[in-house]
Every structure is written in C-alpha cells, then in structure tokens.
C-alpha cells in the first residue's frame, strides 16, 4: 500500500487541535541539542525500483546449503497444502473478538487444535496456545507457583534448552523466586540430582525430553516424587517425537509444554513460532490464556465458546492467572492442518525416519578417527559429538563448502567448545550424511 502523507491543511488542523502552531512547538520539550538537524534521507524509489532492489539483496542469501542444525528448531518438510489452506481469507484475517461467540469458525478451529494437542500429549486440557516454547515454560512454572501458594523455589535441569533457561532467568529476576539449576551429567539429565533438589519448598520442577543434547529420558519417577511433595512437574517435549516416545501424560506430568515449530511452522529467521501448553484437569484453572469449549445452545445445536474466562486479564485485570491475553491462532491453525494432513501414522513415520537417519549419521561420523559420542544414552534425531578440534572451526569450514554440520555446544556450555550438536530430519538423505562425513574426515586428517 503506498504511503500518502498528510496535506498541509490537515497538518495545520491537527496542530491547532493539540494547541500548537508549528511542528517545532510540538517538539519543544525535546532539548535542541538532541534534535536531529537533518535526516539526510535519499530520494524515494518507485515500486518497481524497490522490487528490483529487494531482489538484488535477496540474491545474496545462501539458501543452497545442507543444514544439520537443530538445537530446538528443525527443518522439517511442510506439505504445500498447509500454506494453501491457512491462506484462505476466512482463516488468514480472522481475529477472535471480545464477543467471541460471533466467531464460531475461529473458535471451532482452536477447539480442534486443543483436541489434537491433548491427544498428542495424553493430557486432559490445553489452551489456545502461547507465543513460543520459552513463554510456555515460564507460564507453566508460574502455574506451579500459584498452585503451591507460598512456595518460591523452582528447580530446572541444566540439560533444558539454554535459550529457555536464559528466558526463565530474565522473566523471574524481579519475582522473588529462587531458580535452582541441577547440572547435567555429560549431556544426561541428572534425574537423581533433580529428585534430591525437589523438596517441600519447591513450587515446580522443569525437565525436557529429549533434552537439549538429544538424550531421551523417562521422567515417571521424578513426576511421582514431585507429586509426593506437592510440587508441580513440568515436562517440555519435542512434539513431533511424541508419536514414538513416552508422553508427558504417560509419565504423570502435571503440565506439558512444547515449542510446536516442528509441526508445520517454517524456520523463518526465528519466528513466528508457537508455544503449546497442556495440563491435568486439576490444574486447568491455573492455565493461562484462552480456552475454547464446546457446548449446545437452547435449540440443542453445537456451539463453541471461550470458557473459564474469569482467569483472564480482560476480566480479572491484575488478579488474572497471567498477563498473556492473546494466542498464536494462525500458527496454531498451521499446526492443526499439518497434523491433520499427516495423521497419526504420518507423524509416527516421520519421527521414525528422523530417528533412523540420526542413528545412521551417528554411526558414520563416529567411524571417523578422533570423533566420538559425547553422550552414550538413547537419542531420537539429535546427538552430541566430541571432536578433536574446535567445533566452531568445523562449522566455519564446512559451511563454506555448503554443509552446516551442526550447532557448536560451546556457545552455551563452558568446556564443550569441541562438541557439536547434530540433528537429522526427514529432509536429509543418506547421501547428505555421507558427504558430510567425508568432508569432516578430510578436515580432521
């Protein structure tokens, strides 16, 4: 849409309305030395010139690389039908108003999303989504704080995504909460250490499965222990892998959270992504955000409503369960469409394919002299390698040749500068893995 500036008459009228006679008078409160003397802007371009300029800039992007990056965000295949369906005007521009029952189609779509997430995670209830995986973990921890009433201690594993741990540290810095981090054991989640740390002063404990190093755990005993001391157990998961792993519901978790990027969201320079939250029935009144319910009207017709609204900030203001008052409706719809197109069988096949390729890659790469597994436990589609040289140097060298070999763990973990986190998805091939193995082997000779 072209930008149309105000006319001189319109500008005079606006200045008169606010009680000044000139633009200088309008900005008189700003000290003169802080005002820009000139913006020194170039002349404007036509639409055609702008398009040509953007095309030249876009041509500088390197998109023809094979990437084994993961670390919480994965390059999965997204069926073309996902974009085709969610770009329909009814979905793409819809917004749930504060008279939500007027938007039955939007509410039904969110209800179907909630149903799919509950089935995927084996949980009782879920909300309409939150912003991303990190905000979901924070909200889950605050659910535990509210449920425990006076407890202020929060226990997290160091094997939880460092991105999430940084977010939690930032979010809780002014909330008078004690954040206790239990160190990992060579990439493994220290379940015993977590159980020792979770006591009668603990509001919530947070773990991740698979963890940041790709290691798979069964947190049933930890969830049972948390329940025995009346602490809230929170399990963060890789949602695509829930079709082949033990789910949070099966482990007995009170709250399950996830970054749903792996279910139909493109990587897109970090967003927008989608946070999902689910919980047991007893925790539902602590759940933040919007919840859509299904009911019948006076004529026995099915209808959809926003339910349990007394939790929300537009009603309870400062006493609400959370200040979050929106959701990622379009991203949630993408996830619903993606899951529906794949179906339970397709999700399981995709997860199995990712695991097969990752185990093949681990075998090929550890056959290179000097390369070994950093962690020896079970993993899904992601694993950590210990290299004889700096992982940063390996990433730089192979990226120049069109292959991004993984994520250097030294970025977030001291002492792991030689460790590389490698992720495989269904988009990779055995040939891709073989070429990367040959490149790495040649580099390390």
TORKOL-4160 file (C-alpha; in steps of 0.2 Angstrom, whole numbers, padded with zeros to 4 digits, m for minus):
445
<pt num="1" X="0000" Y="0000" Z="0000"/>
<pt num="2" X="0008" Y="0017" Z="m0005"/>
<pt num="3" X="0011" Y="0029" Z="0009"/>
<pt num="4" X="0000" Y="0045" Z="0007"/>
<pt num="5" X="0007" Y="0059" Z="0019"/>
<pt num="6" X="m0005" Y="0072" Z="0027"/>
<pt num="7" X="m0009" Y="0088" Z="0017"/>
<pt num="8" X="m0003" Y="0105" Z="0023"/>
<pt num="9" X="m0021" Y="0109" Z="0028"/>
<pt num="10" X="m0023" Y="0093" Z="0038"/>
<pt num="11" X="m0007" Y="0096" Z="0047"/>
<pt num="12" X="m0012" Y="0113" Z="0052"/>
<pt num="13" X="m0029" Y="0107" Z="0058"/>
<pt num="14" X="m0020" Y="0093" Z="0069"/>
<pt num="15" X="m0008" Y="0106" Z="0076"/>
<pt num="16" X="m0022" Y="0118" Z="0080"/>
<pt num="17" X="m0032" Y="0104" Z="0089"/>
<pt num="18" X="m0017" Y="0100" Z="0101"/>
<pt num="19" X="m0015" Y="0118" Z="0104"/>
<pt num="20" X="0001" Y="0122" Z="0095"/>
<pt num="21" X="0005" Y="0132" Z="0079"/>
<pt num="22" X="0020" Y="0123" Z="0072"/>
<pt num="23" X="0030" Y="0106" Z="0072"/>
<pt num="24" X="0044" Y="0115" Z="0081"/>
<pt num="25" X="0032" Y="0120" Z="0095"/>
<pt num="26" X="0025" Y="0102" Z="0096"/>
<pt num="27" X="0043" Y="0095" Z="0100"/>
<pt num="28" X="0048" Y="0110" Z="0111"/>
<pt num="29" X="0050" Y="0098" Z="0126"/>
<pt num="30" X="0065" Y="0089" Z="0117"/>
<pt num="31" X="0081" Y="0099" Z="0120"/>
<pt num="32" X="0088" Y="0107" Z="0104"/>
<pt num="33" X="0104" Y="0098" Z="0105"/>
<pt num="34" X="0095" Y="0081" Z="0105"/>
<pt num="35" X="0085" Y="0085" Z="0089"/>
<pt num="36" X="0092" Y="0079" Z="0073"/>
<pt num="37" X="0097" Y="0093" Z="0061"/>
<pt num="38" X="0093" Y="0083" Z="0046"/>
<pt num="39" X="0088" Y="0066" Z="0042"/>
<pt num="40" X="0098" Y="0065" Z="0026"/>
<pt num="41" X="0086" Y="0053" Z="0018"/>
<pt num="42" X="0089" Y="0048" Z="0000"/>
<pt num="43" X="0075" Y="0051" Z="m0013"/>
<pt num="44" X="0061" Y="0039" Z="m0013"/>
<pt num="45" X="0060" Y="0024" Z="m0026"/>
<pt num="46" X="0046" Y="0018" Z="m0036"/>
<pt num="47" X="0038" Y="0002" Z="m0033"/>
<pt num="48" X="0047" Y="m0006" Z="m0047"/>
<pt num="49" X="0064" Y="0000" Z="m0041"/>
<pt num="50" X="0060" Y="m0006" Z="m0024"/>
<pt num="51" X="0056" Y="m0023" Z="m0030"/>
<pt num="52" X="0072" Y="m0024" Z="m0040"/>
<pt num="53" X="0082" Y="m0018" Z="m0025"/>
<pt num="54" X="0075" Y="m0031" Z="m0014"/>
<pt num="55" X="0078" Y="m0045" Z="m0027"/>
<pt num="56" X="0097" Y="m0040" Z="m0028"/>
<pt num="57" X="0098" Y="m0040" Z="m0009"/>
<pt num="58" X="0089" Y="m0057" Z="m0008"/>
<pt num="59" X="0101" Y="m0064" Z="m0021"/>
<pt num="60" X="0115" Y="m0063" Z="m0008"/>
<pt num="61" X="0106" Y="m0075" Z="0004"/>
<pt num="62" X="0114" Y="m0093" Z="0004"/>
<pt num="63" X="0100" Y="m0105" Z="0003"/>
<pt num="64" X="0108" Y="m0119" Z="m0006"/>
<pt num="65" X="0116" Y="m0127" Z="0009"/>
<pt num="66" X="0113" Y="m0144" Z="0018"/>
<pt num="67" X="0110" Y="m0140" Z="0036"/>
<pt num="68" X="0111" Y="m0152" Z="0051"/>
<pt num="69" X="0107" Y="m0138" Z="0063"/>
<pt num="70" X="0094" Y="m0141" Z="0077"/>
<pt num="71" X="0095" Y="m0136" Z="0095"/>
<pt num="72" X="0077" Y="m0134" Z="0097"/>
<pt num="73" X="0072" Y="m0129" Z="0079"/>
<pt num="74" X="0071" Y="m0141" Z="0065"/>
<pt num="75" X="0070" Y="m0140" Z="0046"/>
<pt num="76" X="0055" Y="m0152" Z="0043"/>
<pt num="77" X="0045" Y="m0154" Z="0027"/>
<pt num="78" X="0029" Y="m0144" Z="0027"/>
<pt num="79" X="0016" Y="m0150" Z="0014"/>
<pt num="80" X="0011" Y="m0137" Z="0001"/>
<pt num="81" X="m0007" Y="m0139" Z="0007"/>
<pt num="82" X="m0003" Y="m0131" Z="0023"/>
<pt num="83" X="0000" Y="m0114" Z="0016"/>
<pt num="84" X="m0014" Y="m0116" Z="0003"/>
<pt num="85" X="m0027" Y="m0120" Z="0017"/>
<pt num="86" X="m0021" Y="m0107" Z="0030"/>
<pt num="87" X="m0020" Y="m0093" Z="0017"/>
<pt num="88" X="m0039" Y="m0093" Z="0014"/>
<pt num="89" X="m0046" Y="m0077" Z="0019"/>
<pt num="90" X="m0058" Y="m0084" Z="0032"/>
<pt num="91" X="m0043" Y="m0090" Z="0042"/>
<pt num="92" X="m0029" Y="m0078" Z="0037"/>
<pt num="93" X="m0038" Y="m0062" Z="0043"/>
<pt num="94" X="m0049" Y="m0069" Z="0057"/>
<pt num="95" X="m0047" Y="m0062" Z="0075"/>
<pt num="96" X="m0057" Y="m0068" Z="0090"/>
<pt num="97" X="m0067" Y="m0053" Z="0096"/>
<pt num="98" X="m0072" Y="m0050" Z="0115"/>
<pt num="99" X="m0089" Y="m0056" Z="0109"/>
<pt num="100" X="m0081" Y="m0072" Z="0104"/>
<pt num="101" X="m0097" Y="m0082" Z="0100"/>
<pt num="102" X="m0098" Y="m0072" Z="0085"/>
<pt num="103" X="m0083" Y="m0081" Z="0078"/>
<pt num="104" X="m0089" Y="m0099" Z="0078"/>
<pt num="105" X="m0077" Y="m0104" Z="0064"/>
<pt num="106" X="m0062" Y="m0097" Z="0073"/>
<pt num="107" X="m0067" Y="m0105" Z="0089"/>
<pt num="108" X="m0070" Y="m0122" Z="0081"/>
<pt num="109" X="m0053" Y="m0121" Z="0073"/>
<pt num="110" X="m0045" Y="m0118" Z="0090"/>
<pt num="111" X="m0056" Y="m0131" Z="0099"/>
<pt num="112" X="m0050" Y="m0144" Z="0086"/>
<pt num="113" X="m0032" Y="m0138" Z="0089"/>
<pt num="114" X="m0034" Y="m0141" Z="0108"/>
<pt num="115" X="m0041" Y="m0158" Z="0105"/>
<pt num="116" X="m0026" Y="m0163" Z="0094"/>
<pt num="117" X="m0014" Y="m0157" Z="0106"/>
<pt num="118" X="m0022" Y="m0166" Z="0121"/>
<pt num="119" X="m0022" Y="m0182" Z="0111"/>
<pt num="120" X="m0004" Y="m0180" Z="0106"/>
<pt num="121" X="0002" Y="m0177" Z="0123"/>
<pt num="122" X="m0010" Y="m0188" Z="0133"/>
<pt num="123" X="m0016" Y="m0173" Z="0144"/>
<pt num="124" X="m0033" Y="m0168" Z="0149"/>
<pt num="125" X="m0034" Y="m0149" Z="0145"/>
<pt num="126" X="m0025" Y="m0137" Z="0134"/>
<pt num="127" X="m0026" Y="m0118" Z="0130"/>
<pt num="128" X="m0027" Y="m0109" Z="0113"/>
<pt num="129" X="m0008" Y="m0108" Z="0113"/>
<pt num="130" X="0005" Y="m0095" Z="0119"/>
<pt num="131" X="0019" Y="m0086" Z="0110"/>
<pt num="132" X="0033" Y="m0099" Z="0109"/>
<pt num="133" X="0041" Y="m0114" Z="0119"/>
<pt num="134" X="0050" Y="m0102" Z="0131"/>
<pt num="135" X="0035" Y="m0092" Z="0136"/>
<pt num="136" X="0026" Y="m0109" Z="0138"/>
<pt num="137" X="0039" Y="m0115" Z="0151"/>
<pt num="138" X="0038" Y="m0099" Z="0161"/>
<pt num="139" X="0019" Y="m0099" Z="0161"/>
<pt num="140" X="0020" Y="m0117" Z="0167"/>
<pt num="141" X="0032" Y="m0113" Z="0181"/>
<pt num="142" X="0020" Y="m0099" Z="0187"/>
<pt num="143" X="0006" Y="m0111" Z="0187"/>
<pt num="144" X="0016" Y="m0121" Z="0199"/>
<pt num="145" X="0020" Y="m0106" Z="0210"/>
<pt num="146" X="0001" Y="m0101" Z="0210"/>
<pt num="147" X="m0004" Y="m0119" Z="0214"/>
<pt num="148" X="0008" Y="m0120" Z="0229"/>
<pt num="149" X="0003" Y="m0103" Z="0235"/>
<pt num="150" X="0018" Y="m0099" Z="0246"/>
<pt num="151" X="0032" Y="m0109" Z="0238"/>
<pt num="152" X="0046" Y="m0099" Z="0229"/>
<pt num="153" X="0058" Y="m0112" Z="0224"/>
<pt num="154" X="0059" Y="m0118" Z="0206"/>
<pt num="155" X="0071" Y="m0132" Z="0200"/>
<pt num="156" X="0077" Y="m0134" Z="0182"/>
<pt num="157" X="0089" Y="m0146" Z="0173"/>
<pt num="158" X="0104" Y="m0139" Z="0165"/>
<pt num="159" X="0100" Y="m0150" Z="0151"/>
<pt num="160" X="0085" Y="m0139" Z="0147"/>
<pt num="161" X="0087" Y="m0128" Z="0132"/>
<pt num="162" X="0099" Y="m0114" Z="0137"/>
<pt num="163" X="0088" Y="m0102" Z="0127"/>
<pt num="164" X="0074" Y="m0107" Z="0139"/>
<pt num="165" X="0085" Y="m0105" Z="0154"/>
<pt num="166" X="0090" Y="m0088" Z="0149"/>
<pt num="167" X="0072" Y="m0083" Z="0146"/>
<pt num="168" X="0067" Y="m0090" Z="0163"/>
<pt num="169" X="0081" Y="m0081" Z="0172"/>
<pt num="170" X="0076" Y="m0065" Z="0164"/>
<pt num="171" X="0057" Y="m0067" Z="0167"/>
<pt num="172" X="0059" Y="m0072" Z="0186"/>
<pt num="173" X="0073" Y="m0059" Z="0190"/>
<pt num="174" X="0061" Y="m0047" Z="0199"/>
<pt num="175" X="0048" Y="m0060" Z="0205"/>
<pt num="176" X="0057" Y="m0065" Z="0221"/>
<pt num="177" X="0059" Y="m0083" Z="0215"/>
<pt num="178" X="0073" Y="m0095" Z="0218"/>
<pt num="179" X="0079" Y="m0103" Z="0202"/>
<pt num="180" X="0089" Y="m0119" Z="0206"/>
<pt num="181" X="0099" Y="m0127" Z="0191"/>
<pt num="182" X="0104" Y="m0145" Z="0193"/>
<pt num="183" X="0120" Y="m0149" Z="0182"/>
<pt num="184" X="0119" Y="m0161" Z="0168"/>
<pt num="185" X="0130" Y="m0176" Z="0168"/>
<pt num="186" X="0139" Y="m0177" Z="0151"/>
<pt num="187" X="0123" Y="m0172" Z="0142"/>
<pt num="188" X="0112" Y="m0183" Z="0153"/>
<pt num="189" X="0098" Y="m0176" Z="0163"/>
<pt num="190" X="0103" Y="m0180" Z="0181"/>
<pt num="191" X="0086" Y="m0187" Z="0187"/>
<pt num="192" X="0093" Y="m0192" Z="0205"/>
<pt num="193" X="0100" Y="m0174" Z="0207"/>
<pt num="194" X="0083" Y="m0167" Z="0202"/>
<pt num="195" X="0074" Y="m0178" Z="0214"/>
<pt num="196" X="0086" Y="m0173" Z="0228"/>
<pt num="197" X="0083" Y="m0154" Z="0224"/>
<pt num="198" X="0064" Y="m0156" Z="0224"/>
<pt num="199" X="0058" Y="m0154" Z="0242"/>
<pt num="200" X="0043" Y="m0147" Z="0251"/>
<pt num="201" X="0049" Y="m0129" Z="0247"/>
<pt num="202" X="0048" Y="m0132" Z="0228"/>
<pt num="203" X="0034" Y="m0125" Z="0218"/>
<pt num="204" X="0039" Y="m0133" Z="0201"/>
<pt num="205" X="0052" Y="m0144" Z="0193"/>
<pt num="206" X="0055" Y="m0142" Z="0174"/>
<pt num="207" X="0064" Y="m0155" Z="0163"/>
<pt num="208" X="0065" Y="m0158" Z="0144"/>
<pt num="209" X="0063" Y="m0174" Z="0134"/>
<pt num="210" X="0073" Y="m0176" Z="0123"/>
<pt num="211" X="0084" Y="m0164" Z="0132"/>
<pt num="212" X="0095" Y="m0151" Z="0123"/>
<pt num="213" X="0108" Y="m0164" Z="0120"/>
<pt num="214" X="0096" Y="m0175" Z="0111"/>
<pt num="215" X="0095" Y="m0188" Z="0126"/>
<pt num="216" X="0079" Y="m0197" Z="0129"/>
<pt num="217" X="0073" Y="m0200" Z="0147"/>
<pt num="218" X="0058" Y="m0207" Z="0157"/>
<pt num="219" X="0053" Y="m0194" Z="0170"/>
<pt num="220" X="0039" Y="m0205" Z="0178"/>
<pt num="221" X="0049" Y="m0207" Z="0195"/>
<pt num="222" X="0053" Y="m0188" Z="0195"/>
<pt num="223" X="0034" Y="m0184" Z="0192"/>
<pt num="224" X="0029" Y="m0196" Z="0206"/>
<pt num="225" X="0042" Y="m0188" Z="0218"/>
<pt num="226" X="0036" Y="m0171" Z="0214"/>
<pt num="227" X="0018" Y="m0176" Z="0217"/>
<pt num="228" X="0023" Y="m0183" Z="0234"/>
<pt num="229" X="0029" Y="m0167" Z="0240"/>
<pt num="230" X="0015" Y="m0157" Z="0231"/>
<pt num="231" X="0026" Y="m0149" Z="0218"/>
<pt num="232" X="0021" Y="m0146" Z="0200"/>
<pt num="233" X="0030" Y="m0157" Z="0187"/>
<pt num="234" X="0033" Y="m0148" Z="0170"/>
<pt num="235" X="0039" Y="m0158" Z="0155"/>
<pt num="236" X="0045" Y="m0149" Z="0139"/>
<pt num="237" X="0044" Y="m0160" Z="0124"/>
<pt num="238" X="0048" Y="m0161" Z="0105"/>
<pt num="239" X="0030" Y="m0163" Z="0099"/>
<pt num="240" X="0034" Y="m0172" Z="0083"/>
<pt num="241" X="0043" Y="m0186" Z="0093"/>
<pt num="242" X="0028" Y="m0189" Z="0104"/>
<pt num="243" X="0021" Y="m0201" Z="0092"/>
<pt num="244" X="0036" Y="m0213" Z="0096"/>
<pt num="245" X="0041" Y="m0208" Z="0114"/>
<pt num="246" X="0033" Y="m0210" Z="0131"/>
<pt num="247" X="0021" Y="m0194" Z="0133"/>
<pt num="248" X="0020" Y="m0182" Z="0147"/>
<pt num="249" X="0003" Y="m0189" Z="0151"/>
<pt num="250" X="0010" Y="m0207" Z="0152"/>
<pt num="251" X="0024" Y="m0200" Z="0164"/>
<pt num="252" X="0012" Y="m0192" Z="0175"/>
<pt num="253" X="0017" Y="m0174" Z="0172"/>
<pt num="254" X="0006" Y="m0160" Z="0179"/>
<pt num="255" X="0010" Y="m0149" Z="0164"/>
<pt num="256" X="0016" Y="m0152" Z="0147"/>
<pt num="257" X="0024" Y="m0139" Z="0136"/>
<pt num="258" X="0032" Y="m0138" Z="0119"/>
<pt num="259" X="0039" Y="m0127" Z="0105"/>
<pt num="260" X="0027" Y="m0133" Z="0091"/>
<pt num="261" X="0039" Y="m0126" Z="0077"/>
<pt num="262" X="0042" Y="m0144" Z="0071"/>
<pt num="263" X="0023" Y="m0146" Z="0067"/>
<pt num="264" X="0021" Y="m0135" Z="0052"/>
<pt num="265" X="0030" Y="m0119" Z="0056"/>
<pt num="266" X="0044" Y="m0114" Z="0044"/>
<pt num="267" X="0061" Y="m0109" Z="0052"/>
<pt num="268" X="0059" Y="m0091" Z="0045"/>
<pt num="269" X="0073" Y="m0082" Z="0054"/>
<pt num="270" X="0066" Y="m0087" Z="0072"/>
<pt num="271" X="0048" Y="m0085" Z="0070"/>
<pt num="272" X="0034" Y="m0083" Z="0072"/>
<pt num="273" X="0033" Y="m0099" Z="0082"/>
<pt num="274" X="0020" Y="m0107" Z="0093"/>
<pt num="275" X="0020" Y="m0112" Z="0111"/>
<pt num="276" X="0009" Y="m0126" Z="0117"/>
<pt num="277" X="0003" Y="m0130" Z="0135"/>
<pt num="278" X="m0007" Y="m0144" Z="0141"/>
<pt num="279" X="m0011" Y="m0149" Z="0159"/>
<pt num="280" X="m0021" Y="m0161" Z="0170"/>
<pt num="281" X="m0039" Y="m0157" Z="0175"/>
<pt num="282" X="m0034" Y="m0152" Z="0192"/>
<pt num="283" X="m0023" Y="m0138" Z="0185"/>
<pt num="284" X="m0034" Y="m0131" Z="0172"/>
<pt num="285" X="m0039" Y="m0115" Z="0182"/>
<pt num="286" X="m0021" Y="m0111" Z="0183"/>
<pt num="287" X="m0019" Y="m0112" Z="0164"/>
<pt num="288" X="m0015" Y="m0095" Z="0156"/>
<pt num="289" X="m0023" Y="m0088" Z="0140"/>
<pt num="290" X="m0039" Y="m0093" Z="0131"/>
<pt num="291" X="m0048" Y="m0110" Z="0132"/>
<pt num="292" X="m0061" Y="m0114" Z="0119"/>
<pt num="293" X="m0075" Y="m0126" Z="0125"/>
<pt num="294" X="m0089" Y="m0135" Z="0115"/>
<pt num="295" X="m0107" Y="m0133" Z="0121"/>
<pt num="296" X="m0125" Y="m0133" Z="0114"/>
<pt num="297" X="m0137" Y="m0119" Z="0113"/>
<pt num="298" X="m0156" Y="m0118" Z="0118"/>
<pt num="299" X="m0160" Y="m0127" Z="0101"/>
<pt num="300" X="m0148" Y="m0141" Z="0105"/>
<pt num="301" X="m0136" Y="m0135" Z="0092"/>
<pt num="302" X="m0117" Y="m0137" Z="0094"/>
<pt num="303" X="m0108" Y="m0121" Z="0098"/>
<pt num="304" X="m0091" Y="m0115" Z="0104"/>
<pt num="305" X="m0087" Y="m0103" Z="0117"/>
<pt num="306" X="m0072" Y="m0096" Z="0127"/>
<pt num="307" X="m0074" Y="m0104" Z="0144"/>
<pt num="308" X="m0067" Y="m0101" Z="0161"/>
<pt num="309" X="m0064" Y="m0083" Z="0156"/>
<pt num="310" X="m0063" Y="m0077" Z="0174"/>
<pt num="311" X="m0045" Y="m0082" Z="0174"/>
<pt num="312" X="m0041" Y="m0070" Z="0160"/>
<pt num="313" X="m0034" Y="m0052" Z="0162"/>
<pt num="314" X="m0048" Y="m0044" Z="0152"/>
<pt num="315" X="m0059" Y="m0049" Z="0166"/>
<pt num="316" X="m0048" Y="m0050" Z="0182"/>
<pt num="317" X="m0035" Y="m0037" Z="0177"/>
<pt num="318" X="m0021" Y="m0038" Z="0190"/>
<pt num="319" X="m0028" Y="m0054" Z="0198"/>
<pt num="320" X="m0028" Y="m0064" Z="0182"/>
<pt num="321" X="m0018" Y="m0080" Z="0181"/>
<pt num="322" X="m0007" Y="m0072" Z="0168"/>
<pt num="323" X="m0005" Y="m0056" Z="0158"/>
<pt num="324" X="m0005" Y="m0065" Z="0142"/>
<pt num="325" X="m0021" Y="m0061" Z="0133"/>
<pt num="326" X="m0018" Y="m0067" Z="0115"/>
<pt num="327" X="m0013" Y="m0083" Z="0106"/>
<pt num="328" X="m0004" Y="m0088" Z="0090"/>
<pt num="329" X="m0021" Y="m0093" Z="0082"/>
<pt num="330" X="m0014" Y="m0093" Z="0064"/>
<pt num="331" X="0002" Y="m0103" Z="0069"/>
<pt num="332" X="m0010" Y="m0115" Z="0079"/>
<pt num="333" X="m0020" Y="m0117" Z="0064"/>
<pt num="334" X="m0004" Y="m0122" Z="0054"/>
<pt num="335" X="0000" Y="m0135" Z="0067"/>
<pt num="336" X="m0018" Y="m0142" Z="0066"/>
<pt num="337" X="m0018" Y="m0143" Z="0047"/>
<pt num="338" X="m0001" Y="m0151" Z="0047"/>
<pt num="339" X="m0006" Y="m0164" Z="0060"/>
<pt num="340" X="m0022" Y="m0167" Z="0051"/>
<pt num="341" X="m0013" Y="m0170" Z="0034"/>
<pt num="342" X="0000" Y="m0182" Z="0041"/>
<pt num="343" X="m0012" Y="m0191" Z="0053"/>
<pt num="344" X="m0006" Y="m0202" Z="0067"/>
<pt num="345" X="0003" Y="m0214" Z="0055"/>
<pt num="346" X="0011" Y="m0200" Z="0046"/>
<pt num="347" X="0018" Y="m0192" Z="0062"/>
<pt num="348" X="0025" Y="m0209" Z="0068"/>
<pt num="349" X="0033" Y="m0212" Z="0051"/>
<pt num="350" X="0041" Y="m0195" Z="0050"/>
<pt num="351" X="0048" Y="m0197" Z="0068"/>
<pt num="352" X="0054" Y="m0214" Z="0064"/>
<pt num="353" X="0063" Y="m0208" Z="0048"/>
<pt num="354" X="0071" Y="m0194" Z="0058"/>
<pt num="355" X="0077" Y="m0207" Z="0071"/>
<pt num="356" X="0084" Y="m0219" Z="0058"/>
<pt num="357" X="0094" Y="m0206" Z="0049"/>
<pt num="358" X="0101" Y="m0199" Z="0065"/>
<pt num="359" X="0107" Y="m0216" Z="0071"/>
<pt num="360" X="0115" Y="m0219" Z="0054"/>
<pt num="361" X="0123" Y="m0202" Z="0055"/>
<pt num="362" X="0130" Y="m0206" Z="0072"/>
<pt num="363" X="0137" Y="m0222" Z="0066"/>
<pt num="364" X="0145" Y="m0214" Z="0051"/>
<pt num="365" X="0153" Y="m0199" Z="0060"/>
<pt num="366" X="0160" Y="m0209" Z="0075"/>
<pt num="367" X="0169" Y="m0220" Z="0062"/>
<pt num="368" X="0180" Y="m0205" Z="0059"/>
<pt num="369" X="0196" Y="m0206" Z="0069"/>
<pt num="370" X="0195" Y="m0194" Z="0084"/>
<pt num="371" X="0176" Y="m0192" Z="0083"/>
<pt num="372" X="0166" Y="m0200" Z="0097"/>
<pt num="373" X="0149" Y="m0198" Z="0105"/>
<pt num="374" X="0148" Y="m0185" Z="0119"/>
<pt num="375" X="0133" Y="m0194" Z="0127"/>
<pt num="376" X="0130" Y="m0213" Z="0127"/>
<pt num="377" X="0112" Y="m0213" Z="0131"/>
<pt num="378" X="0097" Y="m0216" Z="0119"/>
<pt num="379" X="0093" Y="m0202" Z="0107"/>
<pt num="380" X="0080" Y="m0198" Z="0094"/>
<pt num="381" X="0085" Y="m0187" Z="0079"/>
<pt num="382" X="0099" Y="m0177" Z="0088"/>
<pt num="383" X="0115" Y="m0181" Z="0096"/>
<pt num="384" X="0131" Y="m0173" Z="0103"/>
<pt num="385" X="0148" Y="m0177" Z="0096"/>
<pt num="386" X="0165" Y="m0174" Z="0104"/>
<pt num="387" X="0178" Y="m0168" Z="0091"/>
<pt num="388" X="0197" Y="m0167" Z="0092"/>
<pt num="389" X="0196" Y="m0149" Z="0086"/>
<pt num="390" X="0186" Y="m0134" Z="0089"/>
<pt num="391" X="0168" Y="m0136" Z="0084"/>
<pt num="392" X="0167" Y="m0118" Z="0079"/>
<pt num="393" X="0181" Y="m0121" Z="0066"/>
<pt num="394" X="0172" Y="m0136" Z="0059"/>
<pt num="395" X="0156" Y="m0127" Z="0057"/>
<pt num="396" X="0165" Y="m0112" Z="0048"/>
<pt num="397" X="0175" Y="m0124" Z="0037"/>
<pt num="398" X="0161" Y="m0135" Z="0031"/>
<pt num="399" X="0148" Y="m0121" Z="0030"/>
<pt num="400" X="0160" Y="m0113" Z="0017"/>
<pt num="401" X="0158" Y="m0129" Z="0007"/>
<pt num="402" X="0139" Y="m0129" Z="0008"/>
<pt num="403" X="0136" Y="m0140" Z="0023"/>
<pt num="404" X="0131" Y="m0134" Z="0040"/>
<pt num="405" X="0137" Y="m0149" Z="0051"/>
<pt num="406" X="0128" Y="m0144" Z="0067"/>
<pt num="407" X="0127" Y="m0132" Z="0082"/>
<pt num="408" X="0143" Y="m0129" Z="0092"/>
<pt num="409" X="0138" Y="m0133" Z="0110"/>
<pt num="410" X="0152" Y="m0121" Z="0117"/>
<pt num="411" X="0141" Y="m0107" Z="0113"/>
<pt num="412" X="0131" Y="m0111" Z="0129"/>
<pt num="413" X="0141" Y="m0123" Z="0139"/>
<pt num="414" X="0158" Y="m0119" Z="0145"/>
<pt num="415" X="0171" Y="m0133" Z="0142"/>
<pt num="416" X="0161" Y="m0140" Z="0127"/>
<pt num="417" X="0170" Y="m0130" Z="0114"/>
<pt num="418" X="0175" Y="m0146" Z="0104"/>
<pt num="419" X="0157" Y="m0153" Z="0105"/>
<pt num="420" X="0145" Y="m0152" Z="0090"/>
<pt num="421" X="0126" Y="m0155" Z="0091"/>
<pt num="422" X="0120" Y="m0164" Z="0075"/>
<pt num="423" X="0101" Y="m0165" Z="0070"/>
<pt num="424" X="0093" Y="m0175" Z="0056"/>
<pt num="425" X="0076" Y="m0173" Z="0049"/>
<pt num="426" X="0066" Y="m0182" Z="0036"/>
<pt num="427" X="0073" Y="m0170" Z="0023"/>
<pt num="428" X="0090" Y="m0177" Z="0024"/>
<pt num="429" X="0097" Y="m0192" Z="0014"/>
<pt num="430" X="0110" Y="m0205" Z="0017"/>
<pt num="431" X="0120" Y="m0196" Z="0003"/>
<pt num="432" X="0119" Y="m0180" Z="0013"/>
<pt num="433" X="0126" Y="m0188" Z="0028"/>
<pt num="434" X="0139" Y="m0197" Z="0018"/>
<pt num="435" X="0145" Y="m0181" Z="0010"/>
<pt num="436" X="0146" Y="m0173" Z="0027"/>
<pt num="437" X="0156" Y="m0187" Z="0034"/>
<pt num="438" X="0169" Y="m0187" Z="0020"/>
<pt num="439" X="0171" Y="m0168" Z="0022"/>
<pt num="440" X="0173" Y="m0170" Z="0041"/>
<pt num="441" X="0185" Y="m0184" Z="0039"/>
<pt num="442" X="0195" Y="m0174" Z="0026"/>
<pt num="443" X="0196" Y="m0159" Z="0038"/>
<pt num="444" X="0202" Y="m0169" Z="0053"/>
<pt num="445" X="0216" Y="m0178" Z="0044"/>
